[in-house]
Amino acid sequence: MALGKFNASEAEARIYADWEAAGCFKAGANARTDAATYCVMIPPPNVTGVLHIGHAFNNTLQDIMVRWHRMRGFDTLWQPGTDHAGIATQMVVERQLMETQQPGRTALGREAFTQKIWDWKAQSGGTIRDQLKRLGASCDWSREAFTMSGAPGAPAGEDGNFHDAVIKVFVEMYNKGLIYRGKRLVNWDPHFETAISDLEVENTEVPGHMWHFKYPLAGGETYTYVEKDEDGNVTLTEERDYISIATTRPETMLGDGAVAVHPSDERYAPIIGKLCEIPVGPKEHRRLIPIITDEYPDPDFGSGAVKITGAHDFNDYQVAKRGGIPMYNLMDSKAAMRADGKPYAEEAAVAQAIANGDQEFDEAMVAAMNLVPDAYRGLTREEARKRVVADITAEGNAVTHSIETDEGTEEVPYVENKPIMQPFGDRSKVVIEPLLTDQWFVDTAKIVGPALDAVKNGDVKILPESGEKVYYHWLENIEPWCISRQLWWGHQIPVWYGPNRRFEDKDGSRVMVHDFEKPIALCGATFEDAAASAREYYRSSETPEPEMISEVSSREDAVAGSIARSACLYRDPDVLDTWFSSGLWPIGTLGWPEDTPELAKYFPTSDLITGQDILFFWVARMMMMQLAVTDKIPFDTVYLHGLVRDAKGKKMSKSTGNVMDPLDLIEEYGADALRFSSAAMASLGGTLKLDIQRIAGYRNFGTKLWNAASYGEMRGVFDLPHSADVPETKHPLNRWIKGEIAKTRQIVDQALTDYRFNDAASALYAFTWNTFCDWYLEFTKPIFDEGAPEDIAETRATYAWALDQCLILLHPIMPFITEELWGQKDRPEKGNGTNKLVHADWPTYTTDLVDADADAELNWVIKLIEAIRSARAQMHVPAGAYIPCVVKGFEPQAKAAYDRNKALIHRFARLESLEEANDFPKGTVALAISGGTFGLPLADVIDVTEEIARLEKTLGKLAKELGGLRGRLKNPKFAESAPAEVVEETKANLAAREEEEAKLQEALTRLKEL
């Protein structure tokens, strides 16, 4: 039998299909009797998703841990599934409808549109699942979950109970006062017309402007404006009748509620509490707003005065909340200037009464007001900005500065051209508008305590530890969580609204009124629950109980239908944020709220491996919600990793052209190489740099392993019956390799226990490539070729066992090639009916296998060979030349080791002789090796003068390169202006060149000694 070559593209699909057909990944597969459980919850990718390099990295780490535990006999479950991804999925389907010229979402209506999404999921929603299989992910796919399973309209096959779990939690939290509806500032996507989370906002630096405007003081008042330098010396004194502000968004001035300055800013002390005029809009209706103090303004930035527009800026919102300042919403759901409501003159008069303190106001009253002047109503944000700037400038309220022109000095409006950070929707790519809207919120302050305590008291460990600090910061400063989205695809909020029924006196008689301005809210898992609550509400009021309570589709229908003894309820049209449903992922996937066997067995789960970017959005929310619902932590360890970057540490993006497609990498290098590269770069808390050259190198590593197996096959090791027992050995070489394997197993187990995947990969690479494939394999050749029959038989058995150990230990990281090699030999089936490597027993032998004498002897032999090889390379000794070696003070133990391994040493160090001497001949290179003083007489082997000249020339060129690198790094301008990754690359280059210089200098010193 000949192994041939490993064809990854053919073998991987075949091997994975075999695993699935044999049920190798099912929950509990390969579990020992009474085994402890190990459960990992996959961070659910979007159902619209395709495998990207971050998925590949994250899922590789999960798979390593799952396979390792499964081979150790744990009752293992890796729970897969996808998130319904509200915005992303709705966008995909709407685009598909448009491309196929079908009716759009609005024309279809909610029910028909969501059915289109279910149809799309059935056809295309399994893409990322199939791609994860190509990576080798050993999930229990028979339990694949979906965050919308069991939702109304779900087709056959989607009849799980995740929807029931989501609705049950909402209702329970609502009834406990943990969920409420209110008006707060949110990120608003004008394209999709919905609130979105911070994670769906991309802050991008773009060219921008900072306009400086004058807000005239009310009544023409003036004050003395004084500026001072750092030493308190007066640098400017002038009389002003205005306060100056700077803004990047002039259109939002229309909604200003105040101007704020820092309490310590002496420049504005004379005008604190006074009113100033917003310099835009009809002159006769100009609003006056107060000048207030707050800690937020920075006295050293701009003029030190900040306009406060609470409905359109997150910082301003906090100032307005603290100061009781009204927050006027200027824009509609498309981020155009509002065109609804009363005429501006009426609205401005009321707003002025509020600013003067003559009018009480509440949130609802202010929200209804439209303070956009009639001339600007209906304009886009951008159009309104141009109009506002032009109108203010024309009136003379733009701050000016002097510039020199051909005609002399000229005063022009002061407008700074500067880059600004602008928020964009990650999918819509439009500018996000901070908008004050009515949304549903979780009162997180009421449920955050147990989630904080779980980490502080050690019930949950976050790795690296720096993640704990971030976790504490977020949770200790937590804000209410906006959980509603203005979409159709998702879990519709289980709240119905009905008429607030009351009697009013009208024309001398009592008339029943259905009030929908302040409707009653009725929360229930179903309409029947809400209707029952409605009857209870009406029964307890003075109005008679309705004879009929029915559900209608909209508020308009409810208003029209709620007459006489009939009450119509309409459901809140919003859906829940996908983070709300994915926050229930650990229990929802295990069958909660039903008391399922899986829930009892696998919850709480074990490890959560995920990106640090969703520590708050997902991890912390799972902690809060699981504790709120079950009073149990959802997992005991959280492993956080950063973004996968390119080889230079740059973030991958299409614009820079450095995106790596994992499927392309798998196609070219095989899944095992990509997986090994992922493990090798996964240092705890380190930067994740993915280098194509390293992936290619790990493919070569797989080839090295395959060749070692081919060599074993040639030596007859595959002809031996399978044995998992550690072989009995007498030969030092075989005793040594057993100890090396035991030490490697111990390192790998400890590394994986500590989540140091890179240490496990490094240990396995070093052992497999160097110790096994190089030294042990090569050292067996003389035995197989010339050894005694008993040594040959022992070595064949030991080689077979050692190769198996390589395959077992490598399997969690490189499952495909190891399984393929494992299957080349007949192996007995285990009790579970499989003989596959995926279910092989993980070794439990210890370093008791280390034979101290054999360990010392073989390691000395290897060091001697390496020292000779290193000296030969440095001195440029011809590769094929056999050279003499001399030794002074040959110690007995070393001499005995040499005598026993003479053939090996001479063969692999290319020695023609090793002789003892009292003195070294001239031209001998000393070797750093214990057991005596060893040297290589090379005066007659190489041209010393020529080698010295060559090295000095090379060192001269290297010195110039080093000077340039050091000069760049010492230059302050380089450190300040160059990108961080360029600075790091330069430092790494310098370190590599310095190491090269040290080696060359050592060689030169040796040569000069000759």
N, C-alpha and C positions, 0 to 999 in steps of 0.2 A: 504493500500500500504506500502511495506517495501523497503527501499532503497537498502538493501543488501550491497555489497562491491563494490568499484570502481576498475574495471579491466582496467588498463591503456592500456595494449597491445591491447585489443579489442576496447575500447572506442575511443582511439585517432584516429585510422584510420577511424572509422565510423563518428566521429564528423567532421574530416577534409573534408571527402567526402561530408558531408551535407553542410558545408560552401561553398565549391566550386560549388556544384550543385545549390545553391541559389544565386550565384554570389556575395557573401559577400565581396570579396576582389577586385572587379573591381574598376577601377578608378572612383572616385566620389560616390561610394556606401555609403549610409547613410549621404550624405552631406545635410546640411541645404540650403535653398534658399539663394542665394547671399553669400555663405560661402567663407571664405578665403581658398586658396589652401595650401596644405602641400605635398611636393614631396621629396621622398628619393630615391636616386640611389644606388642600391646594388653594392658594390665593386665586379665586375664580377669575379667569380671563373673560373679557367681554365676548359675548356670543358672536359678535361681528369680527372678532380678532383673528389675526394671523400671527404665527410664531415670529417673534423678534428676538434679538440677541439677549435681551433682558430675561424674557421667558425661558430661553434655553439655559441660561446660567442658573436662574432660580430653581427651575425644575430639575436640573442636574443635581444640585445640592440636596433637594428633597429626595430624589431617587436614590442617591448614595446612602442616605440615612435609612430609608425604607428597606432597601435590599440588605443592608448590613444587619438590621434588626430581624428581618425575615429569616436570614440565614442562621441567625443565633437562636431561632425558635420562638421569637416573640409572636404573640397573637396580633398580627399587623394589619392595619387598614390605612391605605392612602386614598382618601376620599376626593374624587374628582368632581368637576362640574363647571358650569359657566354662569356668568352674571348676565341678566337680561339687558343691561346697558341702555337705559332709557333714551338719551339723546342720540347716541351713536347708532342704535338700531333704527330708530325712527328716521334718522337722516338717510341711512342706507336704503330703506324701503321707499321713502319719498323720492329719492333720486332714481331708483329703479322704475317707479311708476312713471316718472317724467320721461326717462329714456325710452320706455316702451309705449309711450303715448297713451297711458291709461288715465282714468280720472284721478285727480289728486286727492290728498287727504281730506280736505274740506268737502269736496264733492262726494266722496265715498261715505263720510260720516264715521263716527267713532267705532262702532261695532264692525263695520265692513273693513275699515282700515286696519284694526288690530288683527282681523282674520288674515289680511294680507301679510302681516308680520309673522304670524304663526306659519303661514305657507312658506315664507322665505326661510324661516328657521329650519323647517323640515328639509328644505333643499340644500341650504348653504351653512346652516348653523354649526355643523360638525367639523368645519375646516380645521380649527385649531386643535381639536381632539385628535384628528388623524395626524397632524403635524407633531404633536407631543409623542405619539407612538413612534414616529420616525426617530425621535430623540432617544427612545428606549424607556420612556416613563412607565413605571410598573404600577399604575393606578388600578384600582378595582373598578373597571369600566362598567361592570354590571350595575353599579350603584351611582352612575353618573347623575348628578343633581343639576337643577336649573332653578334660578331664583323666582321664576314665574310659574313653576309647575303647580297645577291644580287651580290656576286662576280662571275666572269665567271665560268661556269661549275656548279654553285649551283643548286641543284635539286629543284623540286617543294616543296613549303613550306619554302624555304630559300630565298625567293625573296624579302626580304626587301631592303632598300636602304642604309644600313650602308656602304657598299663598295663605293657607289657613293659619300657619304659624305667624306670618307677618301681620295679618289682620288681628289675630288674637292679641299680639303684643301691643299693637296700636290702641286697641280698645281698652286693654287693662291699664296701660300707661295714661291714657286719657282720663279714665275714671279715677285714677290715683292723683290726678292733677299734675302729671309729669309732662303732658303734651298740651299745648295751647295754640290758639291762633292769635296773631298780633302783627303789628306793623313795625318792621325793622329794615335797616339798610342791607341790601343783598347785592351780590354780583348778578347783573342782569344781561342776558344775551339778547340783543335786539333782533337778531336773525331768527333764532328759534323761539323768541318771545317767552323765555322762561328764566327763572333763577337758576344759577349754576353754583357749584362748589368752588372753593379756592383752587383745588387741584385741577379744575378744568379751565383755569385762567393762565395764560402765558404772558408774563410781563417781559416786554421787549423794548429795547432802547431804540427810539426813532428820533429823527430831527424834529425839533419843536420850537416854540416861541414862549417867551415870558413877557407879557404886557404889563406896563406900569400905569396905573390910573389914579386919579384924585377923587376922593369921596368928600365933597364939600361939607363943611360943618353947618348944621342947621342954624338958620337965622343970620348967616353971615358972620358968625363968631370967629374970633381969631385967638391964637395963642403963640407964645414964643417957643419956637422949636430950637433946641440946643443939642449939638453933637459934640462928643468928647473923645479923645484918643485913650489908649490903654492907661496912660498916666494921669488921666483926669483933666487934661488940658482942653479947653474949648477950641474946637476946630471949625465950627459953623454955628452961627446964630441968625435966625431969620423969623419974621412974622409970617405965620401960615393961617389960612382959612380952610384948610383941608387936611385929611390924613391920607397918606399914600399907601396903596397896596399893590402887590404883584400877583398875577394869575396866569396860568397856562390855559384856562378855560373861561374866557370872558362871557360866554353864553349862560353860564350858571350864576352870574351876578344877579340875574333877575330873581333868583330865589334866596338871596342873602337874608340872613336873620340877624346878623350882628357883624361887627368888626372886633377882633380880639387882639390884645397885646399882652406881653408878659408882665406880671405884677411888678417886676424889678426894673422895667424899662422906664427910666426917668423922662425920656423925651416926650412921652405921651401922658405923663401924670396930670397935667392941667385939664385934659379933656376926657378923662375916664368918667363914664356915666353920662356923657353928653350924646347927642344924636348927630349922625352924619347922613348924607343923602346918597342913595345909590344913583350914580350918574347916567342912568339909561332909562328909556321909556318916556311917555308924554310928560312934559315939564310940569303940567298942572297936577299930575298924579304921582309925582316922584315920592317914593317911599323913604322915610327916615328910619334908620336902624341904630341901636345903641352901640356905643364903644365900651367893651367889657374887658376884663382881665381873665387870663387863663394860663396854666402852666404850659400849654401846647406851643404857642408861638416861640420861635427862636429869635431873640433880639439881634443876633449877629447875621441873620439870613435876610437878604432883601432889605425892606424898610422896617422889618420887625413887626409889621401889622399884617394880620391875616383875615381875609373875609371868611365868614362862617356860613357855609351852605350845607346844612345838615342832611338834606335829602339827596346829595350828589357827591359826597366825599366821606370816606370812612373816618378820617381823623376829625373832620368837622362834625360828623355825627356824634362822636363822643363829647365834643365840646358843647354841642347843642343840648345833649342829654343832661350834662352836668349843670348847664346854665338855664335850663327851662326855656330855650330859644325855639320858636316855631320853625318847623322844617317844611318848606314848600316844595312840592314835587313839580318840576317843570316839564317833564317829558312823558310821552305815552309808551306803550309797550314796544314800539318800533324805534324808540329813542328820538322821535321827532318832537318838536316843541308842541305842547298840548294845545288842542283847538276846542276843547270842551268847556263847559261851565259858563258862568256869568261873564258879562263884559268886564274888561280890565278895570275900568273906572270904579265899578262896584267892589271888585275884589281888592283893589289897592286901598280903598277907603277902610275896609274892614281890617286889612293887614296893618294899616297905620294906627288904627285904634288899638290893635294888639301891641304894637311897638310902644305906644304911648302909655300902655298900662290901663287903658280905659275899657278894654274888651277882654273878657275871659274867653279862653279857647281850650279846645281839647283836640286830641289827635285826629279824630274823625272829621272835625270841622276844618282843620288845617289841610287835611288830605284832599278834601273836596275842592279847595280853592285853587284857582288857576291864575297865577301871577305873571303869566306871559303876556306882555302888551299885545294888543290886537294886531299890530303890524308884523309881529314875529310869529304868530300862531300858525302851526302847520309846517314851519320851515324845518329842514333837517338840522342836526346839531351844527354841522359845518357851515351851512348857510346862515344860521342865526349868529354864529361866532363872527363871521365877516361883517354882518350888519351891525352888530353891537360895537365892534371895534371902530367901524367907520363912523357911526353916530356919535360915540364918545369923543373921538378925535375931532370930528367936525365942530363939536360944541366947545372944544378947548379943555377938556378934562383929562387928556392924556398927559402924563408926566413927560417932560421934554429934557433933552440934553443937547449940548453944543457939539457941532461937528464943523470941520474946516472944509470949505468948498472953494472953487475957483473964484467965486464972488466974495469970499470972506467967511465969517463965522455964521452958522445957521442953526436955529433951534428946530429939532425934529423930535417926533415921538420916540420915547425910550422903549425899544423892543429888543430884548435879548434873543439872539438865535442860539439855542442850546439843545443838546440831546435831552430827551425826557423818557421816563419809563412809562410805557402805555400798556394797559391790559387788553389782551385779545382772547377771544374764545378759542380754545384749542381745536375745535372742530369747525366752527362757523368762520373763524378768521376775521371777525369784525370786532371793532372796539367795544369792550364791555363797559356798561354804564352802571356805576353805583346808583341804585334806585331804591327808594323807600316804598315798599309794597306790603300788602297783607300776605302773610305766609304762615305755614304751620311750623312750630318749633318744639323741640325737646328742651325742657328746662334742665339742662345738663348739670347745673349747679346742685340739683337735688339728688343726682345719681352718681356723681363723680367720686365721692368719698371712698367707697369700697374699692374702686379701680385704682385709686392712689395707694390705698393701704395694702393691696395685694402685692404691689411691687416693693413698697417700703418695708414690709415685713418678710420679704423673701419668698412668698408663695409663688411668685412669678419672677423669673430671671430674664433680664433683657441684655442681649449681647450685640455689640460691645457695650461696655458699661456707660460709655458716653451717651448711648441711647436713652438711658434712664434719666439723665439730666434733661434731655429734650422732652421726654415723656412728662416729667414733673412740671416743667415750664408750661407746657400746653394745658395740662389738666388743672394746674393751680391758677391759671388765668383764663379759664374756659368761658366761652360765650355761649348763649343759646344756639342750638343746632337747627338750622333751617332744613326741614325734611320734606318740603313740598316742591313739586316741579309742575310747570304748566305744560304738561305733555299728555299724550293719550296712551303711550306704551308704558305700562308699569302697574303697580298695585294702586288702584284708585282709593283715595282716602275714604274710609268708612264712616262718613259723617253726612247726614241729610239735614236740609234746612226746611223749616216749615213756618207758616205765618204766626207771627206773634198776635194772638187773638185777644181783643179787649173790647169793652163797651165804652162808647163816648156819647155824651149828650149832644144831640144835634136837632135843632128846631123843636126843642121841647120833648124829644123822645130819645130813648136809649137805642143806639145803633151799634151793631157789632162791626168791628173794623179788623181786617186782615192786614197787619203791618209787616211788610217785607223789607223795610229799611233797617230794622233791627230784628231779623228773624231768629227763631229759636234754633239751636244746634242740637242734633240728636245723633249720638254715636252708637253704633252697633255693628256686629259682625255681618249682619244681613239687613235688608230692608224691613223684614218682619220684626227684627229687634228694634229698629228705629221707630217703626209704626207703633209698637207696644209702648215705647217711651213717650211717643207723642200723645197717645191716649191717656197715659198717666199724667202728663203735663196739663192737657186740656181738662181732665177730670178735676184737677186740683185748682183750676182757675174759676173765675165766675162765669165763664162761657160754657154753654152746653157741650157735651162730648160729641165730636163729629160722628155722623152716621157712616161716613166713608173716608178712609185715608188711603190715598193712592200715590204711586210714584210717577213722576213726570221727568222729562229729560233736561229741563232748563228752568231757570228762575222765571223767565217770561211765561212759560207754560204754567208754572205754579201760581203766579199772580192771577192769570186768567182762570185757572181751574178752582182756586180756593174761594168758593162762594157758598153762601148759606151754610148747610151742615156738612160741607165737603172740605177737607183739607188736603192739599197736594204738597208732597215733599219732593224736593229735587236734591240730587247727590252732589257733593262738592266735586267739581270737575278735575281737580288736581290729582296727580299721582305722587307716590312717595319717592323720595330720592333713593337711587339704587344703593347708596351707602347704608340706608336704613335696613333694607332687606339683607344685604350682605353682612350687616352687623350681626345677623342671626345665623350666619353660615354654620358654625359648629353644631348647633342644636337642630337647625332646620334640616340639614342634610341627614341627620340621624333619626328623623321621624317625629321630633317634638312638634306639637304638644302631646302626641300619643306616647304612651309609656312603652317604647319599643325595646326589644332585646339589645339592639345596636346602641341605643342611647344609654342603657344601663351599663353596657360593657365598655364602650369607647369614650364616654364623656365623664369627666373632662379629658380633653385630648392631650397630646404630648408636646411635640415641637411645632412651632409656627416659623416658617422660613419665608421671609418677605422683604420687600424693598423698604429702605428707611424713609422714602418719600411718602409712604402711606401709614406711618406709625400712628399719626393722629386720626387720619380719615377712616382707617379700617381697624387697626390693632386696638387703639384706645377705645373705639366705639364698641368693638366686640367685647372688650373687658367690661365696659359700663353696662351693656345690654344683657350679657349673659348673667352678670351678677344681679342685675335688677330683676331678671326673669326667673333664674334658677337658684340664685344665691351661691353659685359655684363659679370658680375661675374657669375660663374656657380652655386654657393650655398652661403648661408650667414653664416653658422656655420660649423666648422670642429671639430668633436670630435675624439681625438686620444687616442688609448689605446695601451698598451704594449703586450708582449707575455703572453699567459696563461702558468703558471708554475705549478709544483706539489705543494703539501701541504707544502713542506719545502722550496719552492722558487727556486727549481732547474729547469733549462730548460728541457723540455721533449725531449727525444731522444730515438731511438730504442736501441742504444748502452748501455744506462743506464737502460733500461727496465722500464721506468716510463711513457711511452706514454699511454694516456687514449683515448679510442675510444668512441666518443659521442654516437654512435649507440648502443654500448654495455651498456653504462650508461642509455640510454633511455629504452633499453630492460629490464634492471634490476630495475631501479628506476622510470621510467616514464619521459616523456619530461618535465612536469611541475617542477619536482624536479631539473632537470638539469638547466632549465631556471631560477628558483628562485635562485639557487646557483650562476649562472652567474651574475644576478642582484646584489646579496648580496656582491659579491667581486669587483664590478665595482666602486670602489672609484676613483674619478677624479685624475689621475696622480699616483695612487697607484700601488703597485705590485699585480699582479693577481695570487693568490694562490688558486688552485682548490683542495679541500679536499673531498675525497670520503665520509668521515664520515658526512660532512656537507650536501652532496647530500642526503645521507640516512636520515639525520635529516629533510630535507625539504620534503622528501616523507612522513615522519611521520607527518609533518605539514599539508600536504594534507589530511592525514587520520584524523587528529584532526578536520579539517574543515568539512570533510564528516560526522564525528560522531556528530558534532554540528548540521548539517542539519538533521541527523537521529533523534536526540533528538527533534528538532523542528517538524519533521514529526510525531513523537510520541505524541507531545503536540497539534497536529492539525493545525499547522501554514500553512501547504500546502493545507488545506481545504478552506482557506480564498480566496476570489477573489483577483486577482492581483491589487495592487495599488502602483503607483510610488510616491504618495503624502506622505509627512512627516506626520506621525500619530499625532493626538492630544493626549497629555498625561497629567496625573495628578500625578501618582505615582512617587516618587523621583527616584526609580530605572530606570524607563523608560525615565524620563526627563534627567537623567544622561547619559544613553547610547547614546541618540541622540547627546548630546554635545560632547561625546568622538568620535563619528563617524565624526562629523563636524570638530573637531580638526585634526583627521587623514586625512580626505580628503584634508584639507588645507596643511598639511605637505607633502602629496604625490604630490599634484599639484606643490608646490614650488620646491620640489626635482627634479621632472621631467623637470620643466622649467629650472632648473639650471644644468641639465644633471648629477645629483647626484643619480644615480640609486640605489646605496647602501643605501642611506638615505630613499628612497621610500620603498625599500624592508624591511629595519629595522623597519620602522614605521608600515608597514602592518603586519609584523610578530608579533611585540609586541602587537598591537591592537587585531589582530585576535586570537592569542594564549592566551594571558593573559587577556586582557580586555573583549573580547567577549566570547571566549570558556571557560575560567575559571570563572572569576568573574560574568559576567552578566548571563551566562548560569546557574551557580550554584545558584545565588541569585534568579533566577526565580523559582526554585524548590519549595521553601516554598509557593510562590504565587500560582503556579499551583496546589499544593497539598492542601493548607489550606486557600487560599485567598478568598476574596469576589468575587462574580461573575463579577462585573464591573472591578475589578483589573485583573482577569484572562483574560477577553476579551481584555482589553487594552494591557496586556503583550503579549498575543498571536499576536495581530496586530503589536505591536512594534518589537517583535522577528522576525516576517516575514519580516518586512521592514529592520531591522538591518541585517538579513542574506542576503537579496538582496544587501545591500550596501557593505557587505564583498565581495560578488561575483563580483560586478561591479568593485570595487576598485582593487581587485586582478586579474581581467581578463587579463589586458595587460601582466602581468608576468606569470600567470598560466592559460592559456586560456582553456585547455581541461577539467580539473575537474570542473572549474567554469561553463563552458557551459553545462556540464552534469547535474550539480545540478540545474542550471537555467531551464533546460528543464523538470525537474520533476514536474513543476507547470504549469498549463494552463495560457498562457499570450496572450493578444490581439496582433494582428499584427499591425505593424506600417504602415505608408503610403507607405513604400517601399516593403511591402508584406512579411516581415519577423518578427518573434518574438524572434529571437535569441539574446543571450547576446552580441555577437560580435557587434551588432548594437544597444544595449541598450544606452539610453542617459546617458552621464556622469553627475554626480550630480553637481549642482551649489549652493547648500545651503552653508551658511557661518557659522562662529562661533557665529552668532546670536542665533543658536540653543542651545548654552551653557546656562544652567540654573545655575546661580551662587550658589543658595542655595543648589540645588540638587548635584551640582558638589562638593561643599565643604563637604556636608554630606556624600555622598557615598565614596569619596576619603578618608575621615577620617575613615570611617568604614573599608575600605580596609587596610589602614595603621595600624590600631589597630590589625586587624586579622594577618597581616604580621608580626608585632612586636611580637605578642604572639607566632606565629608559629616559628619565628626565635629563640626566647629564648628557646622554648621547644626543638628545634633541638640541640642547643648548649649545653643545660644541659642534653641531653639524656633522656628526659622525654618519657616514653613509649607512642607509637603513639596512642594507644586506650584509654589512661587515660584521664578522665575529671578532670580538676584542678580548684581551685578557683583563683579569681583575686581580688585585692583590689585597691582602688583609694583614694588619698588624694586631697582635693581642686578641686572637680569635678565641672568644669565650666558649667554654665546653658546650653549653646549652645551644648556642647559635651554631657551633660546628656540627652538633648532632642533627639539628634541624636541616642544615645544609646537606649533610650526607644523605638524609632520608629523602630529600627533595632535589637532589643535584640535577636530575634529568629535567625537571620542571624549570629550575632556575636557568640552566644553560639554554634551554629551548626558547624560553620567553624573553630572556634578557639578551640573547644572542652573545653568549660568552664562549670563548674558546678554552678558557681555563680560569681557575681561581686558585691562587697559590698564596701560602703564608710567607711573610717577609719581615725582616727586622726594620728595614727602611724602605721608603718609597723611592722608586727611580725618579729622576728629573722629568717633569712634564706629566705628573700624575694629578688627576682631578679627584679631590676628596668627596666622599659620599656621606650624607647625614643619615646614618643607620646604626642602630644599636647592635650589640653583640661583638664589637670589634671596630677597628678603624679601617674602613674599606676605601679603595681608590681605583681609578681607571687610568693606566698609563697610556696617554694619548699622543705623546710627542711625535711618535712615528706614524700615527694614524691620520692626523689632520695637519693642515698648514696653519700653524698658530698665528703667524704674522698676518696672513690673509684674512683669517677669521676676526682678529682684533680690528683690522682696518674696516671690515664690513660692519661690525657692530658699532664702531665709533661713527661711521657715516650715518647709520640708521638712527643712532641716538641724537645726532646733530639735527636731523630732520624732525625728529620727535620733539626736541627742545623748542624749536620754532612753533610747532603746533601747540605745545603746552603753554608757551608764552602768550599766544593769541587767546587761548581759552581763559587763562587766568586774568588777562587784561580785561576781557569782556565782563567777567564776573566781579572784578574790582571796580568797574565803572558804575557809579551810582545811577546814571541815566539808564543804563541797560537794565538794572534791577527794577527800576521804577516803571519803565515804559514797555519792556518786553512782556508778552503773555507768560503766565506762570509756567505753562507746560514747556515753553522755550527755555526758560531759566533752568528748570529741572533737567531738561534734556542736555543742556550745556554742562551742568554739574555732573551728570552721569557720564558724559563723554570725557570730562576731565579726569574723573576717577578711573575710568577704564584706561586712559592713556598713561596715567601715573602708575597704574599697576603694570602696564606693559613696560614702562621705563624701568621700574624696579627689577623686573625679570631680566631685561637686557643688561642692566648695570651689574646684576649678580653674575651673569654669564661672562661679561667683560672682565670682572674682577678675577674670576676663575682662570680665564685665559691668560691674563697678565701674570698670575701666579705660576703659570707653566713656563 
